[in-house]
Amino acid sequence: MSLKLVLLLVALAASAGIAFGYFLRWIISLGKKGSMELDIKQMMLEAKEEAKRIVVDAENKAETNLKEARTEIKEREEKIKKTEDRLIKKEDFLDKRQLDTDKEIESVKTKITEVKSVKERADQLVQEREEALERASSLSKEDAKTELLNLVERQSEEDLAARMQKLEMAGEERVEERAREILATAIQRLASSVPSEIMTTTVPIPSEELKGKIIGKEGRNIKAFERATGVEVIVDDTPGSITLSSFDPVRRQIARVALENLIADGRIQPARIEEMVEKAKQEINKIIKEKGDQTVYECGVYNLDPRIVIILGRLHFRTSYGQNVLQHSIEMSHIARMLAEELGADVVVSKTAALLHDIGKAVDHEIAGTHVEIGRRILQKFGADESIIKAMQAHHGEYPFETVESIIVQIADAISGSRPGARRDTVENYLKRLKELESIASAFPGVEKSYALQAGREIRVFVTPTEISDIEAKKMARDIALRIESELKYPGEIKVTIIRETRIIEFAR
């Protein structure tokens, strides 16, 4: 009985605990629910405040942008209005000027008519006067002139005879003196150095065995050398030497330096040849700069742009009618200086313009136009004084003689070019033909470079393989040959060789 009571009490206690637990849980859940609702309400309030603030900011920004846009539109409208006003004023000014011009034209026409009328009247009066004189003297105009001359001749016969004898004696003395000057000048001028190299340069070699190395297996070395330099290499039976042939002296000098370096190095192969040719080009560029500096120092010409001096140095390797152009320019500068001193002209302008008169010849094979026009563009580009340009541009008569200095430069050019032994016309014509031959080939699209070889009997043309196919290369060879036939005059025949090769270079590192 007591056990049942205990069990009953335990059951009641458990029921009461469970009920109390549920009640406690319910109370806690109600508290949490109330807290969450408060959080949600707080978040909603904050969201509304944030939205309100964003709206206010957006309205302020929109108002600011609107003000800026209105201001910008207003400024543009003002600018447009000012432009319109300016254009209207300009149009009015042009209309007024046109009216003034029309009035001036009408006035000039009227004056021309009046001048013509006055001239006709004057001619008529002169004619009437002559007719009156002829009637009064009973002689025509020609008869009166003849009679007057006969009278003067009879009265002054003895004086004229004495004067003619004196002039004859003085003329003979001047002729003899001039003859002596010409002979002395010829002796002195011809005693000066004359370049012996026209189209060939001889390179000495220490032994005959080197000729085989220079030629290479199946001629690959000599082909690579000719391709890199554009110079023909002549290996013949002449002992101890190899001949380089090219009408371009710069190419020939580059080839000479490169070949001498290859012989000294001993390693003669295509890759080494290209390396030495590049090195030789750098050496020649250094020589060009040194020659330019020496020239301006010798002639006393200063304040020139360094680039003009470098271009001037290139003339050391250029000839004109067999005459070295740089030496010709130096000689002209000295002559122009002396003439300017005697005539009281500007010495600096005269000697500078004379020195730079042929500077266009340094690049005339690279740029289209006459050497005078090319020289003008070079001097203008590098800021030469306008008085120097005016003095140099007229030495061939392409431009008018605007200053005394321009006449002095032309005279100095004539003196230097016409002295005995200065020029050889046949050589110059030959070189000109070779340059024209290269120019014709280089004018075709896809041509990288072209070289005239074998004294102008062969033209080798290197084309870009990506632009010109084999079939197109054949057609190009024919087109070049036809153009040469139509534009050039030459003895014999000219061989046209098109070279198309693909070269791939990679480096192992």
Number of C-alpha atoms within 10 A of each C-alpha: 5 7 8 9 10 11 11 12 12 12 12 12 12 12 12 12 12 12 12 12 12 12 12 12 12 12 11 12 12 11 11 12 11 11 12 11 11 12 12 11 12 12 12 12 12 12 12 12 12 12 12 12 12 12 12 12 12 12 12 12 12 12 12 12 12 12 12 12 12 12 12 12 12 12 12 12 12 12 12 12 12 12 12 12 12 12 12 12 12 12 12 12 12 12 12 12 12 12 12 12 12 12 12 12 12 12 12 12 12 12 12 12 12 12 12 12 12 12 12 12 12 12 12 12 12 12 12 12 12 14 14 12 14 15 11 9 10 11 14 14 13 9 12 14 12 11 12 11 12 12 12 10 13 10 11 11 12 11 10 13 11 11 11 12 11 11 12 12 11 12 12 11 12 12 12 12 11 12 12 12 12 14 12 12 14 14 12 11 15 14 10 10 7 13 10 9 10 17 15 20 20 14 16 14 17 12 10 14 10 15 17 13 17 25 20 17 11 8 12 14 21 25 16 19 27 18 19 18 24 22 26 23 23 17 16 10 9 10 12 15 19 22 16 22 23 27 23 21 20 20 19 22 22 23 29 22 19 24 24 16 18 19 18 12 11 13 14 22 20 17 12 17 24 17 14 24 22 16 16 21 19 13 16 19 17 14 16 22 20 14 20 24 18 14 21 20 11 12 18 13 17 12 7 15 12 13 14 18 22 20 20 27 26 23 26 21 18 18 23 22 18 22 22 18 22 26 17 22 27 21 20 31 31 20 21 32 25 17 20 21 12 10 13 10 17 14 19 18 25 31 33 28 31 33 27 26 28 25 29 24 23 24 16 16 15 9 12 10 12 14 20 23 15 20 24 23 14 19 21 13 10 13 12 17 13 12 16 23 22 20 29 31 26 21 25 14 10 11 15 14 18 13 14 15 30 27 19 28 32 22 18 27 23 14 15 20 18 11 14 16 15 19 18 12 12 11 18 17 14 16 22 14 18 22 17 17 24 20 17 16 28 19 12 13 12 16 20 13 17 23 26 28 22 15 16 22 16 16 22 20 24 20 23 17 17 10 11 16 13 12 8 11 22 13 13 23 18 14 15 22 19 11 13 18 13 9 10 12 9 12 7 6 11 19 15 20 18 22 17 17 11 7 6 5 4 5 4 3 3
